[in-house]
Amino acid sequence: MTPVPSPGPLDVVVHSGPADWWVILAGLGPLAVLIAALLAFYINWRTLKQRTAADKTSLEQKREADANALQQKTEADSRAEWWRRTQWALDRALDPDEGTKALGLATLEVLARSDLARTEELELFDIAWKSVSGDENGDDVETDTDSGQEMAVVDGHAILGENRTTDQDSTKEVGP
């Protein structure tokens, strides 16, 4: 094959007029994509920040609610155990054996000093104490004092005031 010479010089004509709108728009396309990406990033960042704050608040509220529920459960369990011990002490206080009765009354006295005892229950203790230690058999009830040397005699039914004390003298309020 023989080489063929080129048909002739090629003339290139450049029009130097204003560019068409679609040409300008095509040139700004990458910039528009960049602006859209930045706007999407900002919106997603704000959404994430808002959700994080809402989750943090929700978590704090849940922790507080859980702590309150645990405190209420603990208090309810403590009160239930206190009441179980109180029932045991009341059963012992009503026992005909004097030693068992003394144990029950001493236990009731300790339970009455507890923070778990409510006013209504302390009133029940007073009623139970009067009925149990009210000397239903007609005998005087003797109690040791702190010194251990003297014996205080509680008034019997027959002679009120025989030990020169009254109910007002020996009454002490227990509880809040």
ZADO-1210 file (C-alpha; in nm, 4 decimals, padded with zeros to 6 digits):
<atoms>
<atom x="00.0000" y="00.0000" z="00.0000" code="MET" pos="1"/>
<atom x="00.1143" y="00.3268" z="-00.0934" code="THR" pos="2"/>
<atom x="00.0788" y="00.6115" z="00.1374" code="PRO" pos="3"/>
<atom x="-00.1881" y="00.8597" z="00.0496" code="VAL" pos="4"/>
<atom x="-00.1139" y="01.2198" z="00.1155" code="PRO" pos="5"/>
<atom x="-00.3427" y="01.4107" z="00.3446" code="SER" pos="6"/>
<atom x="-00.6314" y="01.5856" z="00.1699" code="PRO" pos="7"/>
<atom x="-00.5276" y="01.9271" z="00.2844" code="GLY" pos="8"/>
<atom x="-00.5057" y="02.1490" z="00.5819" code="PRO" pos="9"/>
<atom x="-00.7997" y="02.1566" z="00.8187" code="LEU" pos="10"/>
<atom x="-00.9330" y="02.4928" z="00.9278" code="ASP" pos="11"/>
<atom x="-01.0683" y="02.5266" z="01.2853" code="VAL" pos="12"/>
<atom x="-01.3051" y="02.8140" z="01.3480" code="VAL" pos="13"/>
<atom x="-01.3697" y="02.9307" z="01.7095" code="VAL" pos="14"/>
<atom x="-01.6726" y="03.1417" z="01.7698" code="HIS" pos="15"/>
<atom x="-01.6060" y="03.3893" z="02.0434" code="SER" pos="16"/>
<atom x="-01.9599" y="03.4782" z="02.1359" code="GLY" pos="17"/>
<atom x="-02.1454" y="03.4376" z="02.4648" code="PRO" pos="18"/>
<atom x="-02.1712" y="03.0782" z="02.5897" code="ALA" pos="19"/>
<atom x="-02.5046" y="02.9077" z="02.5931" code="ASP" pos="20"/>
<atom x="-02.6805" y="02.8603" z="02.9340" code="TRP" pos="21"/>
<atom x="-02.6492" y="02.4843" z="02.9294" code="TRP" pos="22"/>
<atom x="-02.2767" y="02.5116" z="02.8867" code="VAL" pos="23"/>
<atom x="-02.2526" y="02.7377" z="03.1912" code="ILE" pos="24"/>
<atom x="-02.4798" y="02.5056" z="03.3890" code="LEU" pos="25"/>
<atom x="-02.2695" y="02.2065" z="03.2941" code="ALA" pos="26"/>
<atom x="-01.9613" y="02.3892" z="03.4241" code="GLY" pos="27"/>
<atom x="-02.1290" y="02.4610" z="03.7593" code="LEU" pos="28"/>
<atom x="-02.2496" y="02.0996" z="03.8071" code="GLY" pos="29"/>
<atom x="-01.9592" y="01.9864" z="04.0265" code="PRO" pos="30"/>
<atom x="-01.9992" y="02.2968" z="04.2448" code="LEU" pos="31"/>
<atom x="-02.3710" y="02.2247" z="04.2864" code="ALA" pos="32"/>
<atom x="-02.2929" y="01.8642" z="04.3846" code="VAL" pos="33"/>
<atom x="-02.0417" y="01.9896" z="04.6422" code="LEU" pos="34"/>
<atom x="-02.2924" y="02.2379" z="04.7897" code="ILE" pos="35"/>
<atom x="-02.5628" y="01.9666" z="04.8063" code="ALA" pos="36"/>
<atom x="-02.3189" y="01.7288" z="04.9806" code="ALA" pos="37"/>
<atom x="-02.2249" y="01.9962" z="05.2371" code="LEU" pos="38"/>
<atom x="-02.5901" y="02.0779" z="05.3016" code="LEU" pos="39"/>
<atom x="-02.6716" y="01.7072" z="05.3492" code="ALA" pos="40"/>
<atom x="-02.3734" y="01.6713" z="05.5847" code="PHE" pos="41"/>
<atom x="-02.4909" y="01.9697" z="05.7945" code="TYR" pos="42"/>
<atom x="-02.8491" y="01.8404" z="05.8171" code="ILE" pos="43"/>
<atom x="-02.7301" y="01.4913" z="05.9152" code="ASN" pos="44"/>
<atom x="-02.4879" y="01.6353" z="06.1722" code="TRP" pos="45"/>
<atom x="-02.7642" y="01.8449" z="06.3347" code="ARG" pos="46"/>
<atom x="-03.0002" y="01.5448" z="06.3356" code="THR" pos="47"/>
<atom x="-02.7349" y="01.3262" z="06.4981" code="LEU" pos="48"/>
<atom x="-02.6616" y="01.5948" z="06.7584" code="LYS" pos="49"/>
<atom x="-03.0337" y="01.6293" z="06.8403" code="GLN" pos="50"/>
<atom x="-03.0842" y="01.2510" z="06.8671" code="ARG" pos="51"/>
<atom x="-02.7780" y="01.2174" z="07.0890" code="THR" pos="52"/>
<atom x="-02.9106" y="01.4859" z="07.3227" code="ALA" pos="53"/>
<atom x="-03.2559" y="01.3221" z="07.3280" code="ALA" pos="54"/>
<atom x="-03.1024" y="00.9793" z="07.3960" code="ASP" pos="55"/>
<atom x="-02.8919" y="01.1236" z="07.6778" code="LYS" pos="56"/>
<atom x="-03.1978" y="01.2856" z="07.8370" code="THR" pos="57"/>
<atom x="-03.3970" y="00.9654" z="07.7963" code="SER" pos="58"/>
<atom x="-03.1184" y="00.7607" z="07.9527" code="LEU" pos="59"/>
<atom x="-03.0939" y="00.9982" z="08.2500" code="GLU" pos="60"/>
<atom x="-03.4710" y="00.9797" z="08.3016" code="GLN" pos="61"/>
<atom x="-03.4618" y="00.6001" z="08.2834" code="LYS" pos="62"/>
<atom x="-03.1763" y="00.5854" z="08.5350" code="ARG" pos="63"/>
<atom x="-03.3681" y="00.8136" z="08.7704" code="GLU" pos="64"/>
<atom x="-03.6856" y="00.6080" z="08.7304" code="ALA" pos="65"/>
<atom x="-03.4912" y="00.2863" z="08.7903" code="ASP" pos="66"/>
<atom x="-03.3286" y="00.4334" z="09.1014" code="ALA" pos="67"/>
<atom x="-03.6685" y="00.5434" z="09.2337" code="ASN" pos="68"/>
<atom x="-03.8178" y="00.2020" z="09.1596" code="ALA" pos="69"/>
<atom x="-03.5287" y="00.0297" z="09.3358" code="LEU" pos="70"/>
<atom x="-03.5648" y="00.2594" z="09.6361" code="GLN" pos="71"/>
<atom x="-03.9405" y="00.1943" z="09.6540" code="GLN" pos="72"/>
<atom x="-03.8888" y="-00.1801" z="09.6221" code="LYS" pos="73"/>
<atom x="-03.6206" y="-00.1776" z="09.8893" code="THR" pos="74"/>
<atom x="-03.8433" y="00.0240" z="10.1219" code="GLU" pos="75"/>
<atom x="-04.1407" y="-00.2033" z="10.0550" code="ALA" pos="76"/>
<atom x="-03.9274" y="-00.5122" z="10.1198" code="ASP" pos="77"/>
<atom x="-03.7925" y="-00.3587" z="10.4402" code="SER" pos="78"/>
<atom x="-04.1425" y="-00.2730" z="10.5595" code="ARG" pos="79"/>
<atom x="-04.2676" y="-00.6223" z="10.4733" code="ALA" pos="80"/>
<atom x="-03.9834" y="-00.7759" z="10.6738" code="GLU" pos="81"/>
<atom x="-04.0489" y="-00.5306" z="10.9584" code="TRP" pos="82"/>
<atom x="-04.4158" y="-00.6334" z="10.9616" code="TRP" pos="83"/>
<atom x="-04.3225" y="-01.0037" z="10.9574" code="ARG" pos="84"/>
<atom x="-04.1023" y="-00.9458" z="11.2641" code="ARG" pos="85"/>
<atom x="-04.3796" y="-00.7457" z="11.4273" code="THR" pos="86"/>
<atom x="-04.6265" y="-01.0299" z="11.3795" code="GLN" pos="87"/>
<atom x="-04.3755" y="-01.2687" z="11.5318" code="TRP" pos="88"/>
<atom x="-04.3262" y="-01.0363" z="11.8302" code="ALA" pos="89"/>
<atom x="-04.7025" y="-00.9914" z="11.8778" code="LEU" pos="90"/>
<atom x="-04.7493" y="-01.3682" z="11.8759" code="ASP" pos="91"/>
<atom x="-04.4788" y="-01.4006" z="12.1424" code="ARG" pos="92"/>
<atom x="-04.6242" y="-01.1144" z="12.3466" code="ALA" pos="93"/>
<atom x="-04.9601" y="-01.2943" z="12.3622" code="LEU" pos="94"/>
<atom x="-04.8029" y="-01.6225" z="12.4734" code="ASP" pos="95"/>
<atom x="-04.9070" y="-01.7371" z="12.8242" code="PRO" pos="96"/>
<atom x="-04.5439" y="-01.8139" z="12.9179" code="ASP" pos="97"/>
<atom x="-04.3946" y="-01.5106" z="13.0971" code="GLU" pos="98"/>
<atom x="-04.0472" y="-01.5501" z="12.9421" code="GLY" pos="99"/>
<atom x="-04.1861" y="-01.5704" z="12.5903" code="THR" pos="100"/>
<atom x="-04.4185" y="-01.2775" z="12.6631" code="LYS" pos="101"/>
<atom x="-04.1234" y="-01.0673" z="12.7872" code="ALA" pos="102"/>
<atom x="-03.9263" y="-01.1532" z="12.4731" code="LEU" pos="103"/>
<atom x="-04.2184" y="-01.0500" z="12.2523" code="GLY" pos="104"/>
<atom x="-04.2706" y="-00.7209" z="12.4387" code="LEU" pos="105"/>
<atom x="-03.8987" y="-00.6391" z="12.4276" code="ALA" pos="106"/>
<atom x="-03.8938" y="-00.7108" z="12.0548" code="THR" pos="107"/>
<atom x="-04.1986" y="-00.4878" z="12.0040" code="LEU" pos="108"/>
<atom x="-04.0216" y="-00.2099" z="12.1924" code="GLU" pos="109"/>
<atom x="-03.7218" y="-00.2352" z="11.9604" code="VAL" pos="110"/>
<atom x="-03.9436" y="-00.2507" z="11.6520" code="LEU" pos="111"/>
<atom x="-04.1337" y="00.0580" z="11.7689" code="ALA" pos="112"/>
<atom x="-03.8104" y="00.2612" z="11.7546" code="ARG" pos="113"/>
<atom x="-03.7542" y="00.1699" z="11.3895" code="SER" pos="114"/>
<atom x="-03.7913" y="00.4310" z="11.1163" code="ASP" pos="115"/>
<atom x="-04.0146" y="00.1832" z="10.9356" code="LEU" pos="116"/>
<atom x="-04.2881" y="00.2075" z="11.2017" code="ALA" pos="117"/>
<atom x="-04.5751" y="00.4335" z="11.1005" code="ARG" pos="118"/>
<atom x="-04.8031" y="00.6253" z="11.3327" code="THR" pos="119"/>
<atom x="-05.0941" y="00.3828" z="11.2859" code="GLU" pos="120"/>
<atom x="-04.8734" y="00.0874" z="11.3708" code="GLU" pos="121"/>
<atom x="-04.7397" y="00.2621" z="11.6799" code="LEU" pos="122"/>
<atom x="-05.0988" y="00.3145" z="11.7917" code="GLU" pos="123"/>
<atom x="-05.1558" y="-00.0589" z="11.7436" code="LEU" pos="124"/>
<atom x="-04.8456" y="-00.1221" z="11.9544" code="PHE" pos="125"/>
<atom x="-04.9891" y="00.0955" z="12.2314" code="ASP" pos="126"/>
<atom x="-05.3152" y="-00.0980" z="12.2238" code="ILE" pos="127"/>
<atom x="-05.1351" y="-00.4320" z="12.2205" code="ALA" pos="128"/>
<atom x="-04.9002" y="-00.3188" z="12.4982" code="TRP" pos="129"/>
<atom x="-05.1923" y="-00.2144" z="12.7183" code="LYS" pos="130"/>
<atom x="-05.3807" y="-00.5366" z="12.6584" code="SER" pos="131"/>
<atom x="-05.0780" y="-00.7591" z="12.7129" code="VAL" pos="132"/>
<atom x="-04.9062" y="-00.5781" z="12.9972" code="SER" pos="133"/>
<atom x="-05.2303" y="-00.4466" z="13.1449" code="GLY" pos="134"/>
<atom x="-05.1957" y="-00.7215" z="13.4031" code="ASP" pos="135"/>
<atom x="-05.4988" y="-00.9234" z="13.3107" code="GLU" pos="136"/>
<atom x="-05.4207" y="-01.1813" z="13.5839" code="ASN" pos="137"/>
<atom x="-05.4217" y="-00.9284" z="13.8684" code="GLY" pos="138"/>
<atom x="-05.0454" y="-00.9578" z="13.9365" code="ASP" pos="139"/>
<atom x="-04.8142" y="-00.6577" z="13.9378" code="ASP" pos="140"/>
<atom x="-04.5717" y="-00.6394" z="13.6479" code="VAL" pos="141"/>
<atom x="-04.2124" y="-00.5690" z="13.7499" code="GLU" pos="142"/>
<atom x="-03.9520" y="-00.4189" z="13.5187" code="THR" pos="143"/>
<atom x="-03.5746" y="-00.3867" z="13.5625" code="ASP" pos="144"/>
<atom x="-03.4345" y="-00.0340" z="13.5529" code="THR" pos="145"/>
<atom x="-03.1051" y="00.0661" z="13.3961" code="ASP" pos="146"/>
<atom x="-02.9146" y="00.0376" z="13.7229" code="SER" pos="147"/>
<atom x="-03.0331" y="-00.3184" z="13.7766" code="GLY" pos="148"/>
<atom x="-03.0710" y="-00.2572" z="14.1512" code="GLN" pos="149"/>
<atom x="-03.4196" y="-00.1131" z="14.1772" code="GLU" pos="150"/>
<atom x="-03.7398" y="-00.2759" z="14.0617" code="MET" pos="151"/>
<atom x="-04.0158" y="-00.0455" z="13.9419" code="ALA" pos="152"/>
<atom x="-04.3639" y="-00.1720" z="14.0080" code="VAL" pos="153"/>
<atom x="-04.6347" y="-00.0756" z="13.7637" code="VAL" pos="154"/>
<atom x="-04.9689" y="00.0121" z="13.9187" code="ASP" pos="155"/>
<atom x="-05.2035" y="-00.2793" z="13.9604" code="GLY" pos="156"/>
<atom x="-05.5744" y="-00.2637" z="13.8885" code="HIS" pos="157"/>
<atom x="-05.6650" y="-00.2752" z="14.2562" code="ALA" pos="158"/>
<atom x="-05.4597" y="00.0155" z="14.3871" code="ILE" pos="159"/>
<atom x="-05.4068" y="00.2810" z="14.1237" code="LEU" pos="160"/>
<atom x="-05.1052" y="00.4974" z="14.2031" code="GLY" pos="161"/>
<atom x="-04.9507" y="00.2596" z="14.4554" code="GLU" pos="162"/>
<atom x="-04.5988" y="00.3342" z="14.3320" code="ASN" pos="163"/>
<atom x="-04.6663" y="00.7076" z="14.3118" code="ARG" pos="164"/>
<atom x="-04.6504" y="00.7091" z="13.9316" code="THR" pos="165"/>
<atom x="-04.9235" y="00.7591" z="13.6809" code="THR" pos="166"/>
<atom x="-04.9588" y="00.6660" z="13.3164" code="ASP" pos="167"/>
<atom x="-04.8579" y="01.0226" z="13.2291" code="GLN" pos="168"/>
<atom x="-04.5303" y="00.9907" z="13.4231" code="ASP" pos="169"/>
<atom x="-04.4147" y="00.6770" z="13.2463" code="SER" pos="170"/>
<atom x="-04.5461" y="00.7475" z="12.8979" code="THR" pos="171"/>
<atom x="-04.2938" y="00.8190" z="12.6291" code="LYS" pos="172"/>
<atom x="-04.3699" y="00.8893" z="12.2672" code="GLU" pos="173"/>
<atom x="-04.1975" y="00.6688" z="12.0144" code="VAL" pos="174"/>
<atom x="-04.1505" y="00.7490" z="11.6496" code="GLY" pos="175"/>
<atom x="-04.1646" y="01.0635" z="11.4411" code="PRO" pos="176"/>
</atoms>
